[in-house]
């Protein structure tokens, strides 16, 4: 059934990227996909959760928690829905998504467009009792007078329906949002986020998603606060506002966050630097430019216990998930490894 989705890729690429994305959501939800069977060596334990394989669907694809179970049946080891804000919002004006086919990249300036917290809660509540790890990525409304309160509200409301929760302070498309990554502001945010999570009487893992554009001093401070507040993990990284001179596509100068292959080197470097500073205090999820088994393997060796992808699906389709898992299994067998845990951070350690 996945081949049907991938067969439609050339047609989808003729559509506006956002329209094509909406079509993919609807198609995935309709297909009667069979549950995937994974190599036992690909199992991962992290944040107190068990994952059948390390390949996750990143936040941004299923913003409104419409198809998490279909994505799991498509072969993902876990799915992260959102970003969800307390109130629904339309986001930034269209056009706001741009393909960079010459660079295998995407630029978006969506601005947390989503149906809001109550709609997400209703959909997630409807899947109660179903298996599979489904995380919820929470954010703040653009016009909020108290953004930290927005995060606390989202966490407290959605914790009962989430396998884990992600605090997203790293999107470049909501003005001022990335300032929440700094010093005392981040300390206050994480303190209130942990309090909200614990207040829900369900100690779901709490993760922090960071930008790839931080300086090393900013990263030092951020990791120190994250460890101090006892969060359970970090996701490295969100999209970048930087633009390499090597980008060839005419759309490369559009404003917004750049993802896909052009993000791989920067996000992987940031992952390794984060891994060094975390010192094993909690696991990391590596995101950014994963479009092959080799890219996923390099993320893991740079410090990722788990990986996520999204942009590469635009160019390679959902069959990529199966390809990556097969490639990881082959690398484990070739290296004589019993599990992925044996190679997490291997390149950084050496």
C-alpha positions, 0 to 999 in steps of 0.5 A: 500500500505504501507503493501507492503513496509513493507512486503518487509522488510525481503528481503531488510535486506538481501541487502547492507543497501545502496542498500536497501535504494535506493530500498525503495526510488524507491518503495515509489515513485511508490506506489499510496499512499492515503493521510493520515487523521490525528486526528485534535488534532495532528496539530502543529503550529511552525516556522510560519508553520502549520503541520497536525501532528508532525511526520516528515521524517528526512533528510538523507532518501530523500537526493535528493528530489526525493520522498517528496510528496510520503512520505507526502502521507505515513502519515508524517506531514512534510518531510526534504530533503537533505543534499544538497550541492552546487556541487554534490559529491559522499561522502565517499567510500563504504561500508559506512552504517551498520545495528546494528540489535542487537541494533536496530541502524545504523551507517553511514559515507556517507559524504553528498553524493548527486546530488547537489543543481541544481538537488534538485532545479529542482525537488523541482521546479517541485512540485510547488503548491503542499501542504505539508511542505517540508524542505531543509537541506543544507550543505557544500562540503567536498573540499570547500575553503569557507564552510560558503559561501556554506551554504549561496549559498544553502540557497539563491538558495533553499529558494524559493522552501523550506517550511523551511531551515536547516543549518546542521553543525553537521554531523560527516562524513565531516572532520571539519564540526562540528567545525562550531558549535563553537563560533565566527565561528557559529556567522559568519555562522548564520549571513551570513545564515540569510542574504542569506535567507533575500536576497532571499526576502522570509523569510523562517524559518531558523533552525540549526541542532546540534550534541548530543556530545556537552558539556553543555558549548558548548551548552550554547554558541551555544544557545546564538549565535542562539538566538542572530542571530534570527534563527527560531528553532533548530533540536536536534540532529544529529547522535553521534560519542560516543559508549556505552559499552552496544552495542552488535552488531559486527558493533558497532565499525565501524566509523561514526554517530550512530543513532537509538535506541542507540541514544535515551537517549543521544539525548533526554537529549540534547533536554531537556538541549536545551529546558531549554536554549532556554527559549521559544525563538523558537520551537525545533524538536526532533530527535534520536531513535524514534521507537514508540509512547512512544519514540515520546511522551517522546521527546515531553515532553522533549521539542520537538514541532515536531519530526523526524525519519528515522533509525527506518524505517529500522527495523519497516517499514513505518507503524510505522508512523501510529502507532506513530500517533495513540499512540500520539492521545491515550495519548492526550485523556487519559491525557485530553489534547486538543493539543500537545502544552500542553505537550511540555517540561512538563518533563523539566518544572517539 
